[in-house]
Amino acid sequence: MARTQWILGTISMFSLLACGSKDDEASAPLRIPTYHEDVAPILAEHCQSCHEKGGIAPFSLVDYEDARRTAEAIRISTTARTMPPFVLDNSGECNTYVEGRWLSDAQIATVAAWARAGAPEGEPPKGAPPAPKALASLDRIDMTIDMKDTYTPDAAKFDDYRCFVLDPGLAEDVFITGFHVRPGVASMLHHLTLFSIDTPEQEALAESLDAAEPGFGYSCIDDIHVPNTRWLVGAGPGSGALTFPEGTGLRMRAGRKTILQIHYNQENGREADRTQIDLRLEKSVPKEAAVRRIAATSLLLPPRQPKVDQSASQPVPMNVTLWGLWPHMHKLGTGMHVSATHEGEEKCLAQVNNWDFHWQGFAHYTKPIDLSWGDTMRITCTYDTLGRDTTTTWGQGTNDEMCIAFFYLTEN
């Protein structure tokens, strides 16, 4: 995560009211918590993997002095659930997620009580302090898709969409079962998608588009311009390594190239980028997966409104198992609700209460969800347009808006 994005997140923490809610006070523990006994284990499990010395966060939380100096910021951000960063509701009211970064209500109350008591240190442990929980990583890397050259976004384009035709050099079909995107310049990454090319005709079209423009890659702001490609990898700000559910994977065709579409946004500067994608592969999987979306594309967001809802519905075309999803909006988004209706009964598929553009990516259900042919899916996105003077519509630019839930699924 780019340092500037973390700084913005930190500033937003301090902008919250410093006085907690009555519910927060009511749930606070009776005994005054101390750092070593109560708070350090929470920070080690949920915070220190990013807030380490020299880490991606702008300040460290690895010892008592670090935590004491930032105790009030920790209290505010955890109470507001802006930290740890995870946009989907993981409370259990609308599913839970394998990748969920989530404090329990009791942990939030403990941190709040400790901060309000003046951040007491307590007795240091006799043994070693709790070890930070490691960031998600791939257990092995079988292939790295490398741009093999650098690309500097066009200075005339605040949002530069660029497509690169890359050859993974596969001699046989394989299935992606995990990936880790390593942006060359993370501060410019709005999002990226790697698409599979499945036919010689698609490949010839992609190569002709590439050859028709000077420089590395071709412009693709509205579309990659190659029909019927398949989604393989997706990442946005804050995405880490992702492993797909056991027994599932996305097919890559032997002898075929791929298209890497990167949306560069120059809000934080303009530099030469060379992005790499590490892949974990299997020769076969029991269930071949696909990525499908539900989206509200007819967005019309009037300016100067504290809350604007936009919705869309679509039927489920076949029996499927949903393994997880990636919610996606831009900077005006505040929340999202996705549901499915079967014979009049509604089932919650995803709930976003505090959308944060800087933390995006797939999350997998701890319990997959089955949907049937004829069920209806519905998505509703909520926006705050108080800072806009003109109407905002659907678009590819960062200052446009979107309302999408990408689902990782298998057919039954």
N, C-alpha and C positions, 0 to 999 in steps of 0.2 A: 504494500500500500504506500502510495506516495506520501511523503512527510507533510506536504501541504494539506492533503485531505485529512490526515490525523489532526493537524492543527485546527482545521475548521471544526472537526468533531469536538475537540477540546473546548474551543470557544463556545460552541453551542451548549456544552455542559454547564458552563458558568452563567449562561444567559437564563437558565431555569431559576425559579424561585428557590431561595436557600432554605425556606421553611418547608419541612416535609408535611405529608398529609396526616390527618387524624388516624386514618387506618394504619399508616406506617408506624405511628407512635404506639397504637394499641397493640400491634403485633411484635413490638420490640421485646427482647428477652429481659427478665427481671434482673439477672446478674449482669453486671457491667462486663462486656467482652473485653479481652485484651488481644493485642496483636499476635503474639506468639501462639497462644492457645486457640484462638477463634478465627482471626482474620487471615493470618498467613496461609493456612491450608486452603482457604477460598481463593486467595490470589494465586497460589501455585497451580490450582486446578483450572482456573478460568482466565487468568490475566497475564501471568508472567511469561508465557511462551512468546507473546508479542512485546510486552513491557519488560524487556530485559536490557541490560546495558549494551548499547550498540544495536538494538533491535529495530524493528520497523515502526514501533511506536515512538513518540517524541520524548518520552521520559520513562525512567526505569521504576519498577515496583518490586525489586528483588530483595530489599532489606527494609528494616523498620524505618529508618530515616526517610527513605524514598516514600513509603506509605504515609508516614506522619505528615510530611509536607503537602501531600495531595489528598489528605483524608476527606476534606469537604467535597472536592471534585469527584472522588470515588463515590461518596454517598449520593451526590446529586445524580450522577450518571447511572448508577445501578438502580436507584429508585425509579428513574425515568425509563429504565430498560434501554438506554442508548448504548450501554456497555454491559456485558460483552456484546459485540456487534452480531446480531442475527435478526433478520427482518420478519421471519415467520413466527407466529404465535406458537410457542412450544409448551404451553401450559397444560395441554391435554384437552382443553375445551374444543379444539379443532385439530386433532392429531398431534403426534410428536415425531421428532426427526432424529435420525442417526447422527447427523452433523450438528444438531442443535446446540448452540452456545447459550446457555440459559441458567440463571441463578434461581434457586427456589425462593419462595416468599420468606422462608426462615433465614436463608443466607442474606437476603437483602436487609431484613430486619436486624440481623447481627451487625452487618457493616454500618448501618445507620446508627445503631446504639453506640457502637465503638467511636464513630466520628463525633457524635454529639457529646460524648463523655470526655473529649479532648484527646482521643487516640492514644489511650494508655498502652504501654509496651508489654507489661507483664514479665513473667520469668522466661528467659530464653530456654529453649529445649536443651536437654543434656546431650542428645544425639544430633545428627545432621538435620537441617531444616527440610521441610517437604520439597521434593523436586518438582519443578515446573512440568506441567503436562505438555508433551511434545506436540508440535503442529502436525496436522495431517500430512502424510507423505505416501508415496507409492512404495510397496514392499519390494518392487523391482522395476527396472526400466528396460523394456525390450526394444524400443525404437525411439528416436528423437526426430521429429519433423522440424527442420531448420530452414529459415528463409534463405540462408546461405549468402545473403547480401543485405545491405542496409537500405532503408527507405526513409527519406526525410519528407514529412508531410508538406503539401503545397502551401506556401505562405499566404496565398490568396483565399484559402478555404479554412474557415474556423473549424468546420467539421469536414474532415477528409476521409472518405470511404475508399479504401484501396483493396483490390483483389490480387492475389498472387497465386499463380498456377505452380504447384509444387509436386514433385514426384517422390513418393515414399519408396519406390523400387521394390514392390512386393512381387514375389514369384508365385505366391498362393494366397487364397483368401485367408484373412485373419479377422478376429473380433477384438475390438477395443473394450477392455474391461476396467480401465482406469486411465486418467490423464492428469497432467500437471502443466499448466501454461506458465511460461516464464517470460513475461514481457521484457523487451529490451529497455523500454522507457515506460514504467508503470504509470507515471503521471499523465501520459497522453492517452492511455487506454480507456476508451468509453466501453467498448466490448469487442469481442472477436468471435467468429464462427468458422469452423473447419467443415467443409462440405465434401462428401464423397461423390466422385464422378464414376458412373457405372457403365457407360457405353462409349464406343469409339466416336460416335457422333457428338456426344456431349464434350468429349475431350478435344475434338477438332474445333468445336465452337469456342471453347475456353481459350485454346491456343491462338485462334484467330483474333479474339478480343485483345489478348495480351500483345500480339504482334502489331496491332493497329495503332497502339499508343507508344510514344517514346518513353524511355525510362523503364524502371522495374515495376511490373504489374500494370493493372488498368483501373480506371475510375469506375466505381460501382455504388454510387450513393443511393440509388433507388432500388437496385436489384443486382444480383450477381450476373444476370442476363444469360444464365444457363439453366434451362428448365429441368425439373424432375431430379435434381440433386438431393442428397440426403444429409441430414445433420449428423455430425460426428463428435464435435467438441465445441463447447461454448464457455466463455469466461467473461467476467466483468470485473470492475474494481472490487478488490477484497477476495476474489476467488482464490482458493488454495488447491491442493491436490484433491482429486475426487476419485473414489473407487465405486464402481457400479455394484448393485446388489448381486450377491452370489448366484451364479448360474445364468447371468444375463450379459449381453454385450452387443455392440454395434458393428456390423460387418464392414470391412474394407475390402474392395475387390482387387484381385491379382492383376498386375499389369496396368492399373489405372492410376491416374493422377488425382490430386485433390485441389480444391480451391480454398485458400485461406482469405477470408474477408475480415479486415480490421478497420474499425471506426476509430480514427485518431481525432481527439479533441484538443485544441491548442490553448485552452484556457490556462494551463499551467506551463506553457512554453512549447518550444518546437526544437526537436533534436532528431538525430538519425536513430532509427529503431531497427533492431534485428531480434525478432521474437522467436522463441523455440517452444515446442510442445513435446513433453515426454509422454510416452504411451506405454501402458501395460497391455499385453496382447495374449490371446489364446487362439489355438487352431480351431476350436469349436466350443460352442456353449449350448446348454439344453434349450435356452429360450432366446431367440434373436429379438432384440429390442428395436424400438424406433422412437423418435421424438416428434410429437404432434403438439399443436397449440390451440388454445382458445383465445380470441382477441376481440376487443371492442375497437374497431377501426374508424368508426364515424364519430370521432371526437369533436366536440364543439364546446370549448371552455371559455365562458365569458369572463372578462377581467374583473378584478376587485371583488372577488367572492371568497369568503372563508371556507366554503365547502361546496364542491360541485361533484355530483355522482354521474358516472357514465357506465352503461351496462350493455351486454350482448348475450345472446343464448344460441346454442346449437345442439342438434341431436347427436347422440353417440352412435356411430355407424356400425359398430361391431362389439362383441364381447371382449373386454380388455381388462388387464390388471394395471393399475397405476402404481408405479414404484416410487415416484417422487416428482418434484417440479421445480421450476425456476420462475418466480414472479419477476416481471420487468415493467418498470415505468421510468420516467425521467425525473426532472428536478421539482416539478409541481406536485408530484404524487405524495399522498400522505397515508393511504391505506388501500387494501384490496381484499375482496371476499370472493371465493370461488366455491360453487356448490354443484351438486347433482341431484336431480329429482327422479325417483323411481316410484311409479304407481302412487303419486301424490305425496310421497315422503321425501323430505329434503335431507341430504347428507352433506356435511361440511367437508370440503376438499382442502381448503387453505384459507388462512386468515392472516392478513398483514395489518398490524395496528400502528406501527411506527416505521414507515418506509424511509430508507436511507439509500440514496442513489449510489453511495460509495461502497456499499456492501451487497454484492450480488453473487448469484451462483445457484447451482442445483443443491437441493437437499432431499434426502430419501426418507420415506416414511419408515417408522419402526414397525408398522403393520401395514402392508400393502392394501390397496383398496380395489375391489372388483366393481366394474360397471357393466351394464348389459345393453345390448342393442335396443334402441328406442328410449333409453334414458335421456334426459336433457341436462346439459351442463350450462351454467350461467356464471359470468364473471362481472363483477362490479368494481370499478376503480374510483377512488376519491381523490380530489385535487384541491389545493389551496392556491387561488389565483390573485390574492391580495396585492402581490407585487407586480402584476402585469397591467399594462394600460390598453392592450389590444387582445382580441380573441385568439386563443391558442388552439391549434388543430393537430391531428395526427401528422407525424413527419419523422424523418430520419435524423434531423439535427438535435443536438443536445437541448436546445431551447424550444423544440417542438415537444410533443408528448406521445406516449404509447400506453397501451393497456393490454398486456399479454401474460398468459401463464403457459410456459412450455412444460409439457408432461413427458416424462420418460416412462414408456409403457411397453407391454407385450400383449399380443393377441392370444385369446383363449380358444 
